[in-house]
Amino acid sequence: MAGGASANRWSDLKVHVTSVSEQWAGIAVAGPCSRTLLRPVSRIRARVSNDNFPFMGVIETVLKDKIPFRIARISFSGELAYEVIPLRTMGPQQWICCGVCPNRRGCLYGLEALGAMRIEKGHVTGAELDGRVTIEDAGLGRMASSKKSYIGSALRKRPELVREDRPRLVGIFPINRHETFNAGAILCAANEFKVLAMAGFQALPIHLSLATGLASAFLPGVLRHGRVDQ
């Protein structure tokens, strides 16, 4: 349930890494009743508890019909949530098993809803992390330790990566709450044709809690937080 990593240089090693992500299916079970839903479908109910299964934990178990799968306690929406990860060929059976959630005052939701919830939470994904975005660019710099070394701690301090005018991830609301944004939109200052932001513009039509449009984008400079542009 816990572990660590250290940075070492083994220049004599030649390593090939093969992704096996496509060999697994993934089902997100989120919400205040997610733990209650998982207990009956898993053979090890006691392990799916808050104390035995902390955040970022992973366990291996089987369903009652002997389908092997993994459970990871991670959240993509900000709520109590788990990801059920069976083998790809077992995905449909696992989905049917978890599909009893409508009978437990829940509902099934798809990728569009998942994307909307993660924008509300401010959860970054591959849509923003394209290999050039740093932890500071994504607004997550405070998560990095300033007291101890870790993998990437030296590289993130390179001059080009600490410029104040680097594009930073910000949330955007329309001045008129009845207006919405289009995904992939290009942002320009008023009466100017200079592009402020183009890449990484993710739009959410209506924020359910705030009843307004919502989007995220990369804008140059940290001083743009809190600004009103028209």
C-alpha positions as CSV (number, residue, x, y, z in Angstrom):
1,M,0.0,0.0,0.0
2,A,3.0,2.3,0.3
3,G,6.3,2.6,-1.5
4,G,9.0,5.0,-2.7
5,A,11.3,5.7,-5.5
6,S,14.8,7.2,-5.8
7,A,16.6,8.8,-8.7
8,N,19.6,6.9,-10.0
9,R,21.5,7.0,-13.2
10,W,22.2,3.6,-14.8
11,S,23.7,4.7,-18.1
12,D,24.8,1.1,-19.0
13,L,21.2,-0.2,-19.0
14,K,19.1,-0.5,-22.2
15,V,15.4,-0.7,-21.3
16,H,12.3,-1.1,-23.4
17,V,9.0,-0.3,-21.8
18,T,5.8,-1.7,-23.2
19,S,2.4,-0.2,-22.3
20,V,-0.2,-2.8,-21.3
21,S,-3.0,-0.3,-20.7
22,E,-5.1,-1.7,-23.5
23,Q,-5.1,-5.1,-21.9
24,W,-7.3,-3.8,-19.1
25,A,-10.8,-2.4,-19.0
26,G,-11.6,0.4,-16.5
27,I,-14.9,1.3,-14.8
28,A,-15.2,4.3,-12.5
29,V,-17.5,3.9,-9.5
30,A,-17.9,7.3,-7.8
31,G,-20.1,9.0,-5.2
32,P,-20.9,8.6,-1.5
33,C,-22.3,5.1,-2.0
34,S,-19.5,3.8,-4.1
35,R,-18.0,1.8,-1.3
36,T,-21.4,0.3,-0.5
37,L,-21.7,-0.8,-4.1
38,L,-18.3,-2.5,-4.2
39,R,-18.7,-4.5,-1.1
40,P,-21.4,-7.0,-2.4
41,V,-19.6,-7.6,-5.7
42,S,-16.2,-8.2,-4.1
43,R,-15.3,-11.4,-2.1
44,I,-13.2,-9.4,0.4
45,R,-15.7,-6.9,1.8
46,A,-13.7,-6.1,4.9
47,R,-10.7,-4.8,2.8
48,V,-12.9,-2.3,1.0
49,S,-13.0,0.0,4.1
50,N,-11.6,3.4,4.7
51,D,-8.9,2.2,7.1
52,N,-7.8,-0.9,5.1
53,F,-8.1,0.8,1.7
54,P,-6.7,4.4,1.8
55,F,-6.6,6.9,-1.0
56,M,-4.3,5.8,-3.9
57,G,-4.4,2.2,-2.6
58,V,-4.7,-0.8,-5.0
59,I,-5.9,-4.3,-4.2
60,E,-6.5,-7.5,-6.2
61,T,-9.6,-9.5,-5.7
62,V,-12.2,-11.5,-7.6
63,L,-15.9,-11.1,-8.1
64,K,-18.4,-13.6,-6.8
65,D,-18.4,-15.3,-10.2
66,K,-14.6,-15.6,-10.0
67,I,-13.7,-12.8,-12.4
68,P,-10.3,-11.5,-11.3
69,F,-9.9,-7.7,-11.2
70,R,-8.1,-4.9,-9.4
71,I,-9.6,-2.0,-7.5
72,A,-7.8,1.3,-7.2
73,R,-9.1,4.0,-4.8
74,I,-8.6,7.1,-7.0
75,S,-11.0,9.9,-7.8
76,F,-11.5,11.6,-11.1
77,S,-14.4,13.7,-9.9
78,G,-13.4,14.8,-6.4
79,E,-15.8,12.4,-4.7
80,L,-15.2,9.1,-2.9
81,A,-14.5,6.9,-5.9
82,Y,-12.8,3.7,-7.1
83,E,-11.7,2.4,-10.4
84,V,-12.5,-1.3,-11.1
85,I,-10.0,-2.7,-13.5
86,P,-10.7,-6.2,-14.9
87,L,-8.9,-7.8,-17.9
88,R,-10.2,-6.4,-21.2
89,T,-12.0,-9.6,-22.1
90,M,-13.9,-9.5,-18.7
91,G,-15.0,-5.9,-19.1
92,P,-18.6,-6.5,-20.2
93,Q,-19.2,-8.9,-17.4
94,Q,-17.8,-6.5,-14.9
95,W,-19.9,-3.7,-16.3
96,I,-23.1,-5.8,-15.9
97,C,-22.1,-6.5,-12.3
98,C,-21.5,-2.8,-11.5
99,G,-24.6,-1.8,-13.5
100,V,-26.8,-2.5,-10.5
101,C,-26.0,1.0,-9.3
102,P,-29.3,2.5,-10.6
103,N,-31.1,0.3,-8.1
104,R,-28.9,1.9,-5.4
105,R,-30.0,5.4,-6.1
106,G,-27.2,5.9,-8.6
107,C,-26.9,6.2,-12.3
108,L,-24.6,5.2,-15.1
109,Y,-22.6,8.0,-16.7
110,G,-20.2,8.2,-19.7
111,L,-17.1,9.9,-20.8
112,E,-18.8,13.3,-21.4
113,A,-20.0,13.5,-17.9
114,L,-16.6,12.2,-16.6
115,G,-14.9,15.0,-18.6
116,A,-17.3,17.6,-17.2
117,M,-16.7,16.6,-13.6
118,R,-13.0,16.6,-13.9
119,I,-13.0,20.1,-15.4
120,E,-15.2,21.2,-12.4
121,K,-12.6,19.7,-10.1
122,G,-9.6,21.1,-11.9
123,H,-8.2,17.6,-12.6
124,V,-5.6,17.7,-15.4
125,T,-5.4,15.0,-18.0
126,G,-3.7,14.3,-21.3
127,A,-5.7,17.1,-22.8
128,E,-3.5,19.5,-20.8
129,L,-0.4,17.5,-20.1
130,D,1.3,17.2,-23.5
131,G,4.9,16.6,-22.4
132,R,5.8,20.3,-22.3
133,V,3.6,21.3,-19.3
134,T,5.4,21.6,-16.0
135,I,3.9,21.1,-12.5
136,E,3.9,24.9,-12.1
137,D,2.2,25.4,-15.5
138,A,-0.6,23.2,-14.3
139,G,-1.0,25.2,-11.0
140,L,0.2,22.2,-8.9
141,G,3.6,23.6,-7.8
142,R,2.7,23.6,-4.2
143,M,2.4,19.8,-4.3
144,A,6.2,19.6,-4.9
145,S,8.4,19.4,-1.8
146,S,10.8,22.3,-1.3
147,K,12.8,20.4,1.4
148,K,13.8,17.1,-0.1
149,S,15.0,15.7,-3.5
150,Y,12.7,13.7,-5.7
151,I,12.6,12.5,-9.3
152,G,12.5,15.6,-11.5
153,S,13.3,18.1,-8.7
154,A,16.5,19.3,-10.4
155,L,15.1,19.5,-14.0
156,R,12.0,21.5,-13.0
157,K,14.3,24.4,-12.0
158,R,15.8,24.9,-15.4
159,P,15.7,28.6,-16.5
160,E,13.3,28.0,-19.4
161,L,10.8,26.3,-17.1
162,V,10.7,29.0,-14.4
163,R,9.9,32.0,-16.7
164,E,7.2,34.2,-15.3
165,D,5.6,34.5,-18.7
166,R,5.1,30.8,-19.3
167,P,1.5,29.8,-20.1
168,R,-0.4,28.8,-16.9
169,L,-3.5,26.8,-16.6
170,V,-6.5,28.9,-15.5
171,G,-10.2,28.6,-15.2
172,I,-12.4,30.8,-17.3
173,F,-16.0,32.0,-16.8
174,P,-18.0,34.1,-19.2
175,I,-19.0,37.6,-18.0
176,N,-22.5,36.8,-19.2
177,R,-23.5,33.7,-17.3
178,H,-25.9,32.7,-20.1
179,E,-23.1,32.4,-22.6
180,T,-21.0,29.3,-23.2
181,F,-17.6,28.4,-24.7
182,N,-16.7,26.1,-27.5
183,A,-13.9,23.5,-27.0
184,G,-10.8,24.4,-28.9
185,A,-11.6,28.1,-29.0
186,I,-8.9,30.7,-29.6
187,L,-8.6,33.5,-27.0
188,C,-7.7,37.0,-28.1
189,A,-7.6,40.3,-26.2
190,A,-10.3,42.8,-27.0
191,N,-9.7,44.5,-30.4
192,E,-6.5,42.5,-30.9
193,F,-5.7,39.6,-33.2
194,K,-2.8,38.4,-31.1
195,V,-3.6,34.9,-29.9
196,L,-3.5,34.5,-26.1
197,A,-4.4,30.9,-25.8
198,M,-5.2,28.2,-28.3
199,A,-3.9,24.8,-27.1
200,G,-5.5,23.1,-24.1
201,F,-8.8,25.0,-24.2
202,Q,-11.3,22.7,-22.6
203,A,-14.9,23.8,-22.4
204,L,-17.8,22.7,-20.2
205,P,-21.2,23.9,-21.5
206,I,-22.9,24.5,-18.1
207,H,-21.5,24.2,-14.6
208,L,-24.3,22.6,-12.7
209,S,-23.6,24.3,-9.4
210,L,-22.8,27.8,-10.8
211,A,-25.3,27.7,-13.7
212,T,-22.8,29.2,-16.1
213,G,-20.3,28.2,-18.7
214,L,-16.9,27.1,-17.6
215,A,-13.6,26.4,-19.4
216,S,-9.9,25.9,-18.8
217,A,-7.0,27.2,-20.9
218,F,-3.4,28.1,-20.8
219,L,-2.7,31.8,-20.6
220,P,0.7,33.4,-20.4
221,G,1.8,34.8,-17.1
222,V,0.7,34.2,-13.5
223,L,-0.8,37.7,-13.3
224,R,-3.8,36.7,-15.4
225,H,-5.3,35.0,-12.4
226,G,-8.3,37.1,-11.3
227,R,-8.3,39.3,-14.3
228,V,-11.4,40.3,-16.3
229,D,-10.8,40.5,-20.1
230,Q,-13.4,41.2,-22.7
